[in-house]
Amino acid sequence: MVSVDTLEDNTKFSQMHEADYPILSDVSKAVANAYGVLGPAGVARRWTFYIDPDGKILHIEKTVSPSTAGPDMVKKLGELNIAKR
C-alpha cells in the first residue's frame, strides 16, 4: 500500500487496523504522480494496481471499495491466474 500521508499517520493507521502489510509513506507524492493517481487536491485516488514479478501492470482497478477491497483483490488475483505464495 502507498499513502501520501506521513509516516506517523501511516503507522497509526497500521496499528489501528492491525495491518499485516507494509505501507509506503509517499509524502513527496513522487510515487502517486508516477502512477497517475494524484488528484487535483493533492490526495491520492484509491486505485489498486496488480503488478507481476517482472513489474508489468496486469490490471488497474479504479473503483475500489474499502469495505470489500480484500475479497475483491483475492477474486481479481484468481482471475489473473496469480499463484498464491
N, CA, C and O atoms as a CHARMM CRD file, in Angstrom:
* protein
*
  340
    1    1 MET  N      0.84200  -1.16500   0.00000 PROA 1      0.00000
    2    1 MET  CA     0.00000   0.00000   0.00000 PROA 1      0.00000
    3    1 MET  C      0.88800   1.22700   0.00000 PROA 1      0.00000
    4    1 MET  O      1.93300   1.25300   0.65100 PROA 1      0.00000
    5    2 VAL  N      0.46500   2.24200  -0.73300 PROA 2      0.00000
    6    2 VAL  CA     1.18200   3.51700  -0.76300 PROA 2      0.00000
    7    2 VAL  C      0.20900   4.60600  -0.33500 PROA 2      0.00000
    8    2 VAL  O     -0.93800   4.64200  -0.77900 PROA 2      0.00000
    9    3 SER  N      0.67700   5.48500   0.52500 PROA 3      0.00000
   10    3 SER  CA    -0.14800   6.58800   1.01300 PROA 3      0.00000
   11    3 SER  C      0.66300   7.87400   0.97000 PROA 3      0.00000
   12    3 SER  O      1.87000   7.85300   1.21100 PROA 3      0.00000
   13    4 VAL  N      0.01600   8.98700   0.66600 PROA 4      0.00000
   14    4 VAL  CA     0.70400  10.27900   0.69500 PROA 4      0.00000
   15    4 VAL  C      0.71500  10.87500   2.09800 PROA 4      0.00000
   16    4 VAL  O      1.19500  11.99100   2.29600 PROA 4      0.00000
   17    5 ASP  N      0.19100  10.14100   3.06500 PROA 5      0.00000
   18    5 ASP  CA     0.20200  10.59400   4.45300 PROA 5      0.00000
   19    5 ASP  C      1.59800  10.43600   5.04600 PROA 5      0.00000
   20    5 ASP  O      2.46000   9.76400   4.47900 PROA 5      0.00000
   21    6 THR  N      1.80100  11.06600   6.19600 PROA 6      0.00000
   22    6 THR  CA     3.09500  11.00000   6.87300 PROA 6      0.00000
   23    6 THR  C      3.34600   9.59700   7.43000 PROA 6      0.00000
   24    6 THR  O      2.42300   8.79700   7.58600 PROA 6      0.00000
   25    7 LEU  N      4.59200   9.32600   7.71900 PROA 7      0.00000
   26    7 LEU  CA     4.96000   8.04800   8.33000 PROA 7      0.00000
   27    7 LEU  C      4.21600   7.85300   9.65100 PROA 7      0.00000
   28    7 LEU  O      3.76100   6.75000   9.95400 PROA 7      0.00000
   29    8 GLU  N      4.09600   8.91100  10.42300 PROA 8      0.00000
   30    8 GLU  CA     3.41000   8.82300  11.71200 PROA 8      0.00000
   31    8 GLU  C      1.93500   8.45600  11.51800 PROA 8      0.00000
   32    8 GLU  O      1.41300   7.58600  12.21500 PROA 8      0.00000
   33    9 ASP  N      1.26300   9.12200  10.56400 PROA 9      0.00000
   34    9 ASP  CA    -0.14400   8.80800  10.29800 PROA 9      0.00000
   35    9 ASP  C     -0.30900   7.37800   9.78900 PROA 9      0.00000
   36    9 ASP  O     -1.24500   6.68100  10.18000 PROA 9      0.00000
   37   10 ASN  N      0.59600   6.94700   8.92200 PROA 10     0.00000
   38   10 ASN  CA     0.51100   5.58300   8.39500 PROA 10     0.00000
   39   10 ASN  C      0.78000   4.54800   9.47300 PROA 10     0.00000
   40   10 ASN  O      0.17100   3.47800   9.47200 PROA 10     0.00000
   41   11 THR  N      1.68000   4.85500  10.38800 PROA 11     0.00000
   42   11 THR  CA     1.95800   3.94300  11.49900 PROA 11     0.00000
   43   11 THR  C      0.72800   3.80700  12.38500 PROA 11     0.00000
   44   11 THR  O      0.37800   2.69800  12.79000 PROA 11     0.00000
   45   12 LYS  N      0.06400   4.92700  12.69200 PROA 12     0.00000
   46   12 LYS  CA    -1.16100   4.89000  13.49300 PROA 12     0.00000
   47   12 LYS  C     -2.24800   4.07700  12.78200 PROA 12     0.00000
   48   12 LYS  O     -2.92400   3.25700  13.40400 PROA 12     0.00000
   49   13 PHE  N     -2.41300   4.30900  11.47200 PROA 13     0.00000
   50   13 PHE  CA    -3.39300   3.56900  10.67900 PROA 13     0.00000
   51   13 PHE  C     -3.09900   2.07500  10.73700 PROA 13     0.00000
   52   13 PHE  O     -3.99700   1.26300  10.95900 PROA 13     0.00000
   53   14 SER  N     -1.84200   1.72800  10.53700 PROA 14     0.00000
   54   14 SER  CA    -1.43100   0.32500  10.54100 PROA 14     0.00000
   55   14 SER  C     -1.70900  -0.33900  11.88200 PROA 14     0.00000
   56   14 SER  O     -2.20500  -1.46500  11.93000 PROA 14     0.00000
   57   15 GLN  N     -1.39500   0.34700  12.95900 PROA 15     0.00000
   58   15 GLN  CA    -1.62700  -0.20600  14.29200 PROA 15     0.00000
   59   15 GLN  C     -3.11900  -0.31500  14.59300 PROA 15     0.00000
   60   15 GLN  O     -3.56900  -1.31600  15.15200 PROA 15     0.00000
   61   16 MET  N     -3.88800   0.71100  14.22400 PROA 16     0.00000
   62   16 MET  CA    -5.32300   0.72300  14.49800 PROA 16     0.00000
   63   16 MET  C     -6.03700  -0.41500  13.76500 PROA 16     0.00000
   64   16 MET  O     -6.96700  -1.01900  14.30000 PROA 16     0.00000
   65   17 HSD  N     -5.60000  -0.69900  12.55300 PROA 17     0.00000
   66   17 HSD  CA    -6.25600  -1.73000  11.74700 PROA 17     0.00000
   67   17 HSD  C     -5.51600  -3.07300  11.76300 PROA 17     0.00000
   68   17 HSD  O     -5.88500  -4.00600  11.05000 PROA 17     0.00000
   69   18 GLU  N     -4.47300  -3.15200  12.58500 PROA 18     0.00000
   70   18 GLU  CA    -3.66400  -4.37000  12.68800 PROA 18     0.00000
   71   18 GLU  C     -3.25500  -4.86800  11.30800 PROA 18     0.00000
   72   18 GLU  O     -3.37000  -6.05500  11.00000 PROA 18     0.00000
   73   19 ALA  N     -2.77700  -3.94100  10.48300 PROA 19     0.00000
   74   19 ALA  CA    -2.37800  -4.26200   9.11000 PROA 19     0.00000
   75   19 ALA  C     -1.20900  -5.23400   9.10500 PROA 19     0.00000
   76   19 ALA  O     -0.24800  -5.08100   9.85800 PROA 19     0.00000
   77   20 ASP  N     -1.30900  -6.22400   8.25100 PROA 20     0.00000
   78   20 ASP  CA    -0.22000  -7.20600   8.12000 PROA 20     0.00000
   79   20 ASP  C      0.48300  -7.04400   6.77800 PROA 20     0.00000
   80   20 ASP  O      0.96100  -8.01700   6.19400 PROA 20     0.00000
   81   21 TYR  N      0.53800  -5.81600   6.30200 PROA 21     0.00000
   82   21 TYR  CA     1.18800  -5.49600   5.03000 PROA 21     0.00000
   83   21 TYR  C      1.93200  -4.16800   5.20900 PROA 21     0.00000
   84   21 TYR  O      1.57400  -3.35800   6.06300 PROA 21     0.00000
   85   22 PRO  N      2.95900  -3.95800   4.40400 PROA 22     0.00000
   86   22 PRO  CA     3.71700  -2.70400   4.52200 PROA 22     0.00000
   87   22 PRO  C      2.95300  -1.52600   3.89800 PROA 22     0.00000
   88   22 PRO  O      2.17100  -1.69500   2.96200 PROA 22     0.00000
   89   23 ILE  N      3.20100  -0.34200   4.44100 PROA 23     0.00000
   90   23 ILE  CA     2.63600   0.88700   3.90400 PROA 23     0.00000
   91   23 ILE  C      3.79200   1.84400   3.60200 PROA 23     0.00000
   92   23 ILE  O      4.55300   2.21800   4.49400 PROA 23     0.00000
   93   24 LEU  N      3.90700   2.22800   2.34000 PROA 24     0.00000
   94   24 LEU  CA     4.92500   3.19000   1.92800 PROA 24     0.00000
   95   24 LEU  C      4.37300   4.59100   2.14400 PROA 24     0.00000
   96   24 LEU  O      3.28700   4.91400   1.66200 PROA 24     0.00000
   97   25 SER  N      5.11200   5.41700   2.86200 PROA 25     0.00000
   98   25 SER  CA     4.70900   6.79800   3.08300 PROA 25     0.00000
   99   25 SER  C      5.33600   7.65900   1.99500 PROA 25     0.00000
  100   25 SER  O      6.54500   7.88800   1.99500 PROA 25     0.00000
  101   26 ASP  N      4.51400   8.13100   1.07300 PROA 26     0.00000
  102   26 ASP  CA     4.94900   8.89200  -0.10700 PROA 26     0.00000
  103   26 ASP  C      4.64900  10.37800   0.09200 PROA 26     0.00000
  104   26 ASP  O      3.86400  10.96000  -0.65700 PROA 26     0.00000
  105   27 VAL  N      5.27600  10.99500   1.10500 PROA 27     0.00000
  106   27 VAL  CA     4.96900  12.38800   1.41300 PROA 27     0.00000
  107   27 VAL  C      5.38800  13.33900   0.30000 PROA 27     0.00000
  108   27 VAL  O      4.81300  14.41900   0.16700 PROA 27     0.00000
  109   28 SER  N      6.37700  12.96100  -0.49800 PROA 28     0.00000
  110   28 SER  CA     6.78900  13.81000  -1.62700 PROA 28     0.00000
  111   28 SER  C      5.80800  13.68400  -2.79900 PROA 28     0.00000
  112   28 SER  O      5.81500  14.49800  -3.72200 PROA 28     0.00000
  113   29 LYS  N      4.97300  12.65500  -2.74200 PROA 29     0.00000
  114   29 LYS  CA     3.95800  12.36100  -3.75900 PROA 29     0.00000
  115   29 LYS  C      4.55800  11.95500  -5.10600 PROA 29     0.00000
  116   29 LYS  O      3.87400  11.98700  -6.12900 PROA 29     0.00000
  117   30 ALA  N      5.82700  11.57700  -5.10300 PROA 30     0.00000
  118   30 ALA  CA     6.50400  11.15900  -6.33200 PROA 30     0.00000
  119   30 ALA  C      5.91700   9.86500  -6.88200 PROA 30     0.00000
  120   30 ALA  O      5.70800   9.74900  -8.09000 PROA 30     0.00000
  121   31 VAL  N      5.64900   8.89500  -6.01900 PROA 31     0.00000
  122   31 VAL  CA     5.08400   7.61500  -6.46100 PROA 31     0.00000
  123   31 VAL  C      3.65900   7.83400  -6.96500 PROA 31     0.00000
  124   31 VAL  O      3.28400   7.31100  -8.01500 PROA 31     0.00000
  125   32 ALA  N      2.87000   8.60300  -6.22400 PROA 32     0.00000
  126   32 ALA  CA     1.49800   8.89200  -6.64100 PROA 32     0.00000
  127   32 ALA  C      1.48200   9.57600  -8.00900 PROA 32     0.00000
  128   32 ALA  O      0.64800   9.25700  -8.85600 PROA 32     0.00000
  129   33 ASN  N      2.39300  10.50500  -8.22100 PROA 33     0.00000
  130   33 ASN  CA     2.49500  11.16500  -9.52500 PROA 33     0.00000
  131   33 ASN  C      2.88800  10.18100 -10.61600 PROA 33     0.00000
  132   33 ASN  O      2.32100  10.19900 -11.70900 PROA 33     0.00000
  133   34 ALA  N      3.86100   9.32000 -10.32000 PROA 34     0.00000
  134   34 ALA  CA     4.35000   8.36200 -11.31500 PROA 34     0.00000
  135   34 ALA  C      3.25100   7.39800 -11.75700 PROA 34     0.00000
  136   34 ALA  O      3.21600   6.98700 -12.91700 PROA 34     0.00000
  137   35 TYR  N      2.35800   7.03900 -10.84500 PROA 35     0.00000
  138   35 TYR  CA     1.27400   6.11500 -11.17200 PROA 35     0.00000
  139   35 TYR  C     -0.00700   6.82900 -11.61900 PROA 35     0.00000
  140   35 TYR  O     -1.01000   6.18200 -11.92000 PROA 35     0.00000
  141   36 GLY  N      0.03200   8.14800 -11.66000 PROA 36     0.00000
  142   36 GLY  CA    -1.11000   8.90800 -12.14800 PROA 36     0.00000
  143   36 GLY  C     -2.32000   8.91600 -11.24000 PROA 36     0.00000
  144   36 GLY  O     -3.44800   9.07800 -11.70700 PROA 36     0.00000
  145   37 VAL  N     -2.09900   8.74300  -9.94500 PROA 37     0.00000
  146   37 VAL  CA    -3.23300   8.67300  -9.01600 PROA 37     0.00000
  147   37 VAL  C     -3.41900   9.93200  -8.18000 PROA 37     0.00000
  148   37 VAL  O     -4.35100  10.01000  -7.37900 PROA 37     0.00000
  149   38 LEU  N     -2.55500  10.90700  -8.35400 PROA 38     0.00000
  150   38 LEU  CA    -2.66200  12.10800  -7.53900 PROA 38     0.00000
  151   38 LEU  C     -3.76800  13.00000  -8.08000 PROA 38     0.00000
  152   38 LEU  O     -3.72100  13.44200  -9.22800 PROA 38     0.00000
  153   39 GLY  N     -4.75900  13.25700  -7.24300 PROA 39     0.00000
  154   39 GLY  CA    -5.88700  14.09300  -7.63100 PROA 39     0.00000
  155   39 GLY  C     -5.54200  15.56900  -7.55900 PROA 39     0.00000
  156   39 GLY  O     -4.48700  15.93500  -7.04200 PROA 39     0.00000
  157   40 PRO  N     -6.41900  16.42200  -8.07200 PROA 40     0.00000
  158   40 PRO  CA    -6.15700  17.86300  -8.10500 PROA 40     0.00000
  159   40 PRO  C     -5.98500  18.49400  -6.72300 PROA 40     0.00000
  160   40 PRO  O     -5.31400  19.51800  -6.59700 PROA 40     0.00000
  161   41 ALA  N     -6.57200  17.91000  -5.69900 PROA 41     0.00000
  162   41 ALA  CA    -6.43900  18.45500  -4.33600 PROA 41     0.00000
  163   41 ALA  C     -5.19200  17.93500  -3.62900 PROA 41     0.00000
  164   41 ALA  O     -4.97200  18.24100  -2.45700 PROA 41     0.00000
  165   42 GLY  N     -4.35800  17.13600  -4.34500 PROA 42     0.00000
  166   42 GLY  CA    -3.13700  16.60500  -3.74200 PROA 42     0.00000
  167   42 GLY  C     -3.34200  15.32900  -2.95800 PROA 42     0.00000
  168   42 GLY  O     -2.43400  14.87300  -2.26500 PROA 42     0.00000
  169   43 VAL  N     -4.53400  14.74400  -3.06000 PROA 43     0.00000
  170   43 VAL  CA    -4.84200  13.48900  -2.37500 PROA 43     0.00000
  171   43 VAL  C     -4.82000  12.36800  -3.40200 PROA 43     0.00000
  172   43 VAL  O     -5.32400  12.52400  -4.51400 PROA 43     0.00000
  173   44 ALA  N     -4.24000  11.24800  -3.02800 PROA 44     0.00000
  174   44 ALA  CA    -4.15800  10.11700  -3.94800 PROA 44     0.00000
  175   44 ALA  C     -5.51000   9.42600  -4.09100 PROA 44     0.00000
  176   44 ALA  O     -6.23200   9.23100  -3.11300 PROA 44     0.00000
  177   45 ARG  N     -5.83600   9.06300  -5.32300 PROA 45     0.00000
  178   45 ARG  CA    -7.04900   8.27500  -5.56900 PROA 45     0.00000
  179   45 ARG  C     -6.81000   6.85500  -5.07800 PROA 45     0.00000
  180   45 ARG  O     -5.67100   6.38700  -5.07700 PROA 45     0.00000
  181   46 ARG  N     -7.84300   6.17800  -4.67000 PROA 46     0.00000
  182   46 ARG  CA    -7.74700   4.82300  -4.14300 PROA 46     0.00000
  183   46 ARG  C     -7.89200   3.83900  -5.29800 PROA 46     0.00000
  184   46 ARG  O     -8.99600   3.39200  -5.60900 PROA 46     0.00000
  185   47 TRP  N     -6.78000   3.50900  -5.92600 PROA 47     0.00000
  186   47 TRP  CA    -6.75800   2.55300  -7.02900 PROA 47     0.00000
  187   47 TRP  C     -5.90500   1.36000  -6.61000 PROA 47     0.00000
  188   47 TRP  O     -5.00900   1.49400  -5.77600 PROA 47     0.00000
  189   48 THR  N     -6.18300   0.20200  -7.18800 PROA 48     0.00000
  190   48 THR  CA    -5.37100  -0.98600  -6.94200 PROA 48     0.00000
  191   48 THR  C     -4.67400  -1.38000  -8.23500 PROA 48     0.00000
  192   48 THR  O     -5.31400  -1.54500  -9.27300 PROA 48     0.00000
  193   49 PHE  N     -3.35900  -1.52700  -8.16200 PROA 49     0.00000
  194   49 PHE  CA    -2.54800  -1.95400  -9.29600 PROA 49     0.00000
  195   49 PHE  C     -2.10800  -3.39200  -9.05900 PROA 49     0.00000
  196   49 PHE  O     -1.57100  -3.71100  -7.99800 PROA 49     0.00000
  197   50 TYR  N     -2.32900  -4.25200 -10.03000 PROA 50     0.00000
  198   50 TYR  CA    -1.88300  -5.64400  -9.97400 PROA 50     0.00000
  199   50 TYR  C     -0.63500  -5.72600 -10.84400 PROA 50     0.00000
  200   50 TYR  O     -0.70200  -5.56500 -12.06300 PROA 50     0.00000
  201   51 ILE  N      0.49400  -5.97600 -10.20800 PROA 51     0.00000
  202   51 ILE  CA     1.79100  -5.92500 -10.88300 PROA 51     0.00000
  203   51 ILE  C      2.45400  -7.28800 -10.77400 PROA 51     0.00000
  204   51 ILE  O      2.56100  -7.85000  -9.68400 PROA 51     0.00000
  205   52 ASP  N      2.90200  -7.82200 -11.91700 PROA 52     0.00000
  206   52 ASP  CA     3.53400  -9.14700 -11.89500 PROA 52     0.00000
  207   52 ASP  C      4.98200  -9.03900 -11.40700 PROA 52     0.00000
  208   52 ASP  O      5.50000  -7.93100 -11.26500 PROA 52     0.00000
  209   53 PRO  N      5.63400 -10.16400 -11.15100 PROA 53     0.00000
  210   53 PRO  CA     7.00500 -10.14100 -10.62500 PROA 53     0.00000
  211   53 PRO  C      8.00900  -9.41600 -11.53000 PROA 53     0.00000
  212   53 PRO  O      9.05300  -8.96300 -11.05900 PROA 53     0.00000
  213   54 ASP  N      7.69700  -9.30600 -12.82500 PROA 54     0.00000
  214   54 ASP  CA     8.58800  -8.60600 -13.75100 PROA 54     0.00000
  215   54 ASP  C      8.31700  -7.10100 -13.79800 PROA 54     0.00000
  216   54 ASP  O      8.99400  -6.36900 -14.52100 PROA 54     0.00000
  217   55 GLY  N      7.32300  -6.64000 -13.02600 PROA 55     0.00000
  218   55 GLY  CA     6.99800  -5.22300 -12.98000 PROA 55     0.00000
  219   55 GLY  C      5.95000  -4.77700 -13.98600 PROA 55     0.00000
  220   55 GLY  O      5.66800  -3.58400 -14.09600 PROA 55     0.00000
  221   56 LYS  N      5.36700  -5.71900 -14.72200 PROA 56     0.00000
  222   56 LYS  CA     4.33400  -5.38600 -15.70100 PROA 56     0.00000
  223   56 LYS  C      2.99300  -5.20400 -14.98400 PROA 56     0.00000
  224   56 LYS  O      2.58500  -6.04800 -14.18600 PROA 56     0.00000
  225   57 ILE  N      2.32000  -4.09500 -15.28100 PROA 57     0.00000
  226   57 ILE  CA     0.99800  -3.85400 -14.70700 PROA 57     0.00000
  227   57 ILE  C     -0.00800  -4.71700 -15.46000 PROA 57     0.00000
  228   57 ILE  O     -0.19800  -4.55600 -16.66500 PROA 57     0.00000
  229   58 LEU  N     -0.64800  -5.63200 -14.73900 PROA 58     0.00000
  230   58 LEU  CA    -1.60800  -6.55700 -15.33900 PROA 58     0.00000
  231   58 LEU  C     -3.01500  -5.99300 -15.36000 PROA 58     0.00000
  232   58 LEU  O     -3.79700  -6.29000 -16.26200 PROA 58     0.00000
  233   59 HSD  N     -3.33700  -5.18000 -14.36800 PROA 59     0.00000
  234   59 HSD  CA    -4.68900  -4.63400 -14.26600 PROA 59     0.00000
  235   59 HSD  C     -4.67300  -3.45700 -13.30700 PROA 59     0.00000
  236   59 HSD  O     -3.90800  -3.43900 -12.34200 PROA 59     0.00000
  237   60 ILE  N     -5.52400  -2.47100 -13.58000 PROA 60     0.00000
  238   60 ILE  CA    -5.71800  -1.33600 -12.67400 PROA 60     0.00000
  239   60 ILE  C     -7.19600  -1.28100 -12.32000 PROA 60     0.00000
  240   60 ILE  O     -8.05600  -1.16200 -13.19300 PROA 60     0.00000
  241   61 GLU  N     -7.47300  -1.37000 -11.03600 PROA 61     0.00000
  242   61 GLU  CA    -8.84900  -1.27100 -10.56000 PROA 61     0.00000
  243   61 GLU  C     -9.06100   0.14400 -10.04000 PROA 61     0.00000
  244   61 GLU  O     -8.43600   0.55300  -9.06200 PROA 61     0.00000
  245   62 LYS  N     -9.94900   0.89200 -10.70000 PROA 62     0.00000
  246   62 LYS  CA   -10.16600   2.29100 -10.34900 PROA 62     0.00000
  247   62 LYS  C    -11.41400   2.51500  -9.50800 PROA 62     0.00000
  248   62 LYS  O    -11.68400   3.64000  -9.08800 PROA 62     0.00000
  249   63 THR  N    -12.16800   1.47100  -9.26000 PROA 63     0.00000
  250   63 THR  CA   -13.36800   1.58900  -8.41700 PROA 63     0.00000
  251   63 THR  C    -13.20700   0.68200  -7.20500 PROA 63     0.00000
  252   63 THR  O    -13.78400  -0.40400  -7.14200 PROA 63     0.00000
  253   64 VAL  N    -12.42300   1.14000  -6.25500 PROA 64     0.00000
  254   64 VAL  CA   -12.10200   0.35700  -5.06800 PROA 64     0.00000
  255   64 VAL  C    -13.04400   0.72900  -3.92700 PROA 64     0.00000
  256   64 VAL  O    -13.22700   1.90600  -3.61600 PROA 64     0.00000
  257   65 SER  N    -13.63000  -0.28000  -3.31400 PROA 65     0.00000
  258   65 SER  CA   -14.47300  -0.08100  -2.13700 PROA 65     0.00000
  259   65 SER  C    -13.70800  -0.58000  -0.91800 PROA 65     0.00000
  260   65 SER  O    -13.39800  -1.76900  -0.84300 PROA 65     0.00000
  261   66 PRO  N    -13.39500   0.28700   0.03600 PROA 66     0.00000
  262   66 PRO  CA   -12.64000  -0.15100   1.21500 PROA 66     0.00000
  263   66 PRO  C    -13.28500  -1.32800   1.94600 PROA 66     0.00000
  264   66 PRO  O    -12.58000  -2.16800   2.50500 PROA 66     0.00000
  265   67 SER  N    -14.59700  -1.39500   1.94600 PROA 67     0.00000
  266   67 SER  CA   -15.27700  -2.45600   2.69800 PROA 67     0.00000
  267   67 SER  C    -15.15100  -3.82800   2.04300 PROA 67     0.00000
  268   67 SER  O    -15.31600  -4.84400   2.71800 PROA 67     0.00000
  269   68 THR  N    -14.86200  -3.88100   0.74400 PROA 68     0.00000
  270   68 THR  CA   -14.74500  -5.17400   0.04700 PROA 68     0.00000
  271   68 THR  C    -13.39600  -5.34100  -0.65300 PROA 68     0.00000
  272   68 THR  O    -13.21500  -6.27800  -1.43000 PROA 68     0.00000
  273   69 ALA  N    -12.45700  -4.44800  -0.38500 PROA 69     0.00000
  274   69 ALA  CA   -11.18000  -4.46800  -1.10900 PROA 69     0.00000
  275   69 ALA  C    -10.44400  -5.80300  -0.98600 PROA 69     0.00000
  276   69 ALA  O     -9.92200  -6.31300  -1.97800 PROA 69     0.00000
  277   70 GLY  N    -10.39700  -6.37100   0.21700 PROA 70     0.00000
  278   70 GLY  CA    -9.69000  -7.65000   0.40200 PROA 70     0.00000
  279   70 GLY  C    -10.26000  -8.76100  -0.45100 PROA 70     0.00000
  280   70 GLY  O     -9.53400  -9.33900  -1.25900 PROA 70     0.00000
  281   71 PRO  N    -11.54400  -9.08100  -0.29700 PROA 71     0.00000
  282   71 PRO  CA   -12.13900 -10.12600  -1.13100 PROA 71     0.00000
  283   71 PRO  C    -12.08400  -9.80400  -2.63200 PROA 71     0.00000
  284   71 PRO  O    -11.91200 -10.70000  -3.45800 PROA 71     0.00000
  285   72 ASP  N    -12.23000  -8.52000  -2.97300 PROA 72     0.00000
  286   72 ASP  CA   -12.15600  -8.12900  -4.38200 PROA 72     0.00000
  287   72 ASP  C    -10.77900  -8.41700  -4.96000 PROA 72     0.00000
  288   72 ASP  O    -10.65700  -8.86800  -6.09900 PROA 72     0.00000
  289   73 MET  N     -9.73400  -8.15200  -4.16400 PROA 73     0.00000
  290   73 MET  CA    -8.37100  -8.42000  -4.63800 PROA 73     0.00000
  291   73 MET  C     -8.13900  -9.91700  -4.79900 PROA 73     0.00000
  292   73 MET  O     -7.53200 -10.34300  -5.78200 PROA 73     0.00000
  293   74 VAL  N     -8.60900 -10.71500  -3.85700 PROA 74     0.00000
  294   74 VAL  CA    -8.45100 -12.16900  -3.95300 PROA 74     0.00000
  295   74 VAL  C     -9.12700 -12.67900  -5.22800 PROA 74     0.00000
  296   74 VAL  O     -8.56600 -13.50200  -5.95100 PROA 74     0.00000
  297   75 LYS  N    -10.32700 -12.18400  -5.49200 PROA 75     0.00000
  298   75 LYS  CA   -11.05300 -12.58900  -6.70000 PROA 75     0.00000
  299   75 LYS  C    -10.28400 -12.19900  -7.96000 PROA 75     0.00000
  300   75 LYS  O    -10.12700 -13.01500  -8.86800 PROA 75     0.00000
  301   76 LYS  N     -9.80100 -10.94900  -8.01900 PROA 76     0.00000
  302   76 LYS  CA    -9.07300 -10.48300  -9.21000 PROA 76     0.00000
  303   76 LYS  C     -7.77000 -11.26000  -9.38900 PROA 76     0.00000
  304   76 LYS  O     -7.40400 -11.58900 -10.51700 PROA 76     0.00000
  305   77 LEU  N     -7.07500 -11.55300  -8.31100 PROA 77     0.00000
  306   77 LEU  CA    -5.83900 -12.34400  -8.41600 PROA 77     0.00000
  307   77 LEU  C     -6.12600 -13.70800  -9.01000 PROA 77     0.00000
  308   77 LEU  O     -5.33300 -14.22200  -9.79900 PROA 77     0.00000
  309   78 GLY  N     -7.26800 -14.30800  -8.63300 PROA 78     0.00000
  310   78 GLY  CA    -7.67400 -15.58300  -9.21900 PROA 78     0.00000
  311   78 GLY  C     -7.96800 -15.44200 -10.69800 PROA 78     0.00000
  312   78 GLY  O     -7.56100 -16.28200 -11.50000 PROA 78     0.00000
  313   79 GLU  N     -8.67800 -14.37700 -11.06500 PROA 79     0.00000
  314   79 GLU  CA    -8.99100 -14.13800 -12.47700 PROA 79     0.00000
  315   79 GLU  C     -7.73300 -13.93800 -13.31900 PROA 79     0.00000
  316   79 GLU  O     -7.69000 -14.30600 -14.49200 PROA 79     0.00000
  317   80 LEU  N     -6.70300 -13.34300 -12.69300 PROA 80     0.00000
  318   80 LEU  CA    -5.44200 -13.11000 -13.38600 PROA 80     0.00000
  319   80 LEU  C     -4.49900 -14.30600 -13.31700 PROA 80     0.00000
  320   80 LEU  O     -3.37600 -14.25600 -13.82000 PROA 80     0.00000
  321   81 ASN  N     -4.96900 -15.38200 -12.68800 PROA 81     0.00000
  322   81 ASN  CA    -4.17500 -16.61200 -12.51800 PROA 81     0.00000
  323   81 ASN  C     -2.84100 -16.34900 -11.78300 PROA 81     0.00000
  324   81 ASN  O     -1.79400 -16.89500 -12.13100 PROA 81     0.00000
  325   82 ILE  N     -2.92900 -15.50100 -10.76600 PROA 82     0.00000
  326   82 ILE  CA    -1.76600 -15.22900  -9.95200 PROA 82     0.00000
  327   82 ILE  C     -1.70500 -16.28400  -8.85700 PROA 82     0.00000
  328   82 ILE  O     -2.63200 -16.41300  -8.05700 PROA 82     0.00000
  329   83 ALA  N     -0.61500 -17.03400  -8.82400 PROA 83     0.00000
  330   83 ALA  CA    -0.47300 -18.11600  -7.86700 PROA 83     0.00000
  331   83 ALA  C     -0.29000 -17.56500  -6.44600 PROA 83     0.00000
  332   83 ALA  O      0.38000 -16.55400  -6.23600 PROA 83     0.00000
  333   84 LYS  N     -0.89300 -18.24700  -5.49900 PROA 84     0.00000
  334   84 LYS  CA    -0.74600 -17.88800  -4.08800 PROA 84     0.00000
  335   84 LYS  C      0.63500 -18.31800  -3.63700 PROA 84     0.00000
  336   84 LYS  O      1.06900 -19.43300  -3.92900 PROA 84     0.00000
  337   85 ARG  N      1.32700 -17.44200  -2.92700 PROA 85     0.00000
  338   85 ARG  CA     2.68000 -17.79200  -2.43600 PROA 85     0.00000
  339   85 ARG  C      2.65200 -18.11500  -0.97800 PROA 85     0.00000
  340   85 ARG  O      3.69000 -18.42900  -0.39600 PROA 85     0.00000
